[in-house]
Amino acid sequence: MQTVELAGQARVTRIMLVLADLQDFVSTHRPHGPLTAEATEPAWNGYLVTVACPCRVVFGRWVTPLDADTDLISWCRFSQAL
């Protein structure tokens, strides 16, 4: 049981780091002009999320189905708290 709990916490931490990286990218590159976000069609192992800046720098992260589920659960908890 402890291993599952640690794995879950590590997954949440990784998602939080991705969000922090995305926020940093957006705040750094927004002054360059409009950003373009895209996501690939979901596959069995996840999907790719990209955000492109006019300065030709691209932020890209792979999102697994488990990451997406964890994120959705977090959003649902947040919504219920409001």
C-alpha positions as CSV (number, residue, x, y, z in Angstrom):
1,M,0.0,0.0,0.0
2,Q,2.8,2.4,0.7
3,T,4.3,2.0,-2.7
4,V,1.0,2.9,-4.3
5,E,0.7,6.0,-2.1
6,L,4.2,7.1,-3.0
7,A,3.5,6.5,-6.7
8,G,0.3,8.5,-6.5
9,Q,2.1,11.4,-4.8
10,A,4.9,11.3,-7.3
11,R,2.4,11.4,-10.1
12,V,0.6,14.5,-8.6
13,T,4.0,16.2,-8.0
14,R,4.9,15.5,-11.7
15,I,1.6,17.0,-12.9
16,M,2.1,20.1,-10.7
17,L,5.6,20.5,-12.1
18,V,4.2,20.3,-15.7
19,L,1.7,23.0,-14.8
20,A,4.4,25.2,-13.3
21,D,6.5,24.7,-16.4
22,L,3.5,25.7,-18.6
23,Q,2.8,28.8,-16.5
24,D,6.4,29.8,-16.8
25,F,6.5,29.2,-20.5
26,V,3.3,31.3,-21.0
27,S,4.4,34.2,-18.8
28,T,7.8,34.3,-20.6
29,H,6.5,34.0,-24.1
30,R,3.2,35.8,-24.1
31,P,4.9,39.2,-24.8
32,H,6.2,37.7,-28.1
33,G,2.6,37.5,-29.5
34,P,-0.2,35.1,-29.6
35,L,0.5,31.5,-28.4
36,T,-0.9,28.5,-30.2
37,A,-2.0,25.5,-28.2
38,E,-2.7,22.1,-29.7
39,A,-3.2,18.5,-28.6
40,T,-2.9,15.3,-30.6
41,E,-5.7,12.9,-30.9
42,P,-5.6,10.6,-27.8
43,A,-4.0,7.3,-28.3
44,W,-3.9,4.3,-26.0
45,N,-0.9,5.7,-24.2
46,G,-1.8,9.3,-24.0
47,Y,-1.5,12.5,-26.1
48,L,0.9,15.3,-26.8
49,V,0.1,18.8,-25.7
50,T,2.1,21.7,-27.4
51,V,2.1,25.4,-27.0
52,A,4.0,27.3,-29.8
53,C,5.3,30.8,-29.5
54,P,5.9,33.2,-32.5
55,C,9.6,33.2,-31.5
56,R,9.6,29.5,-32.6
57,V,10.0,28.0,-29.1
58,V,7.6,25.2,-28.5
59,F,6.5,23.8,-25.1
60,G,5.5,20.1,-25.4
61,R,4.5,17.5,-22.8
62,W,3.2,14.0,-23.1
63,V,0.0,13.4,-21.1
64,T,-0.7,9.7,-20.1
65,P,-4.3,8.5,-19.5
66,L,-3.4,8.2,-15.8
67,D,-2.1,11.8,-15.7
68,A,-5.4,13.0,-17.3
69,D,-7.5,11.0,-14.8
70,T,-5.5,12.4,-11.9
71,D,-5.9,15.9,-13.3
72,L,-9.7,15.5,-13.8
73,I,-10.1,14.2,-10.2
74,S,-8.2,17.3,-8.9
75,W,-10.4,19.6,-10.9
76,C,-13.6,17.9,-9.6
77,R,-12.4,18.3,-6.0
78,F,-11.5,21.9,-6.7
79,S,-15.0,22.5,-8.2
80,Q,-16.7,20.9,-5.2
81,A,-14.8,23.1,-2.8
82,L,-16.2,26.3,-4.5
